[in-house]
Amino acid sequence: MKHIDTRSFESFFHVVAGTSRSQAAIMILGPGKSTGGADNRHENADQWLYVTSGRGRATVEGESVELSPGSLLLIEAGEAHEIENAGEERLRTVSVYAPPEY
């Protein structure tokens, strides 16, 4: 068993745990910041992105969806994606990659 307090991470992106089958990471975007884009793909890993705080927008394969606390988004292997902070506070997310990506 591993227990991780995700509140202690403050950097933009940090892999916090993993096994040979999956991996968890924290991502924090400041207001107006974004990451990813048309070339951002994880060819061999699904990404489950869960929003813990803040508001944002995800664009996956050209389709956009609003993100808010409690949002859970599946980005399937090979899908181009961008995550942006569309709010006034930091957008904090936890992502699980299966299999590990980083």
N, C-alpha and C positions, 0 to 999 in steps of 0.2 A: 504494500500500500504506500502511496505517496500523497501527502497533503500539502497544498501550496496556498499561501495567502497571496492572492493576486494583487491586493491593494498596495503591496510594498514596491511594485515595479513602476518606474517613472520614465524609462527611456522609450524611444519611438517603437522599437521592436525587440522583443527578447524571448527566445525559446526557453520555456521554464521547466519542461519535463518531456520525456519520451521513452519509448520502448522500440523494439524492432518493428512493431506493427503500427504505431501511431505517435503523434507528437503534439504538444500543446504550446502555444505562444501567446504573448500579450502584445497588443498593438495600441498605441496612444497617438492620436492625431490632434494637434492644436486647431483652434478655429481657423477656417479657411484653407487648411492643409488637405492634401490628398496623396494617395499612393496608388501605383498601378497604372493601368491604361491599356491601350489596344495590344501592346506586346507583352503584357503581364499575364502569364499562364503558368500553371503547375501541370505539366504534361502528364504526370503519373500519379498525382495525389488529389483526392477530394479535399476540399476545405470547408469545414463547418465554422461559420463566424457568428459569435454570440455577442450582442451589445450589452455591456454592463452599465454604462452611463453615457450621456451625451446624445446628440442627434446627428444623423448623417444621411448619406445617399450611397447606394451601391449601384454600379452599372455593370451588368454581366451580359456579355454578348450583345451589347447595344440596348438592353432593356434595363430601365432604372426602377429602383424601389427605395422608399424612404426607410430609414433605420432609426429606431428609438430603443430605450431600455427594454429588454426582453425579446428583441428581434433575434431570430435564428435564421441564418441564411446558408443554404448549401450552394457552394460553387464547385461544380463537378470538374474532374480532371480535364484539362485542355481548354476550359472556358476562359476567354479574355475577361479581365475584371479590373475595376477601379473602385476604391473606397474613398469617400471624401467627407470631411467634417462640414456640415451645413448649419451648425449651431454656434452658440456663443461660448460654450464650455468645451473642455476636452472630450473627444470621442474615445472611449475606452472599450476595447473588444478582447475577447478570448477566442482564439482559433484552434481547432483541432484538425491536423492533417493526417490522412490515412491513405497510403503509408507515409512515413516521415518525409518531409520535403527539404528541411534545412539541417 
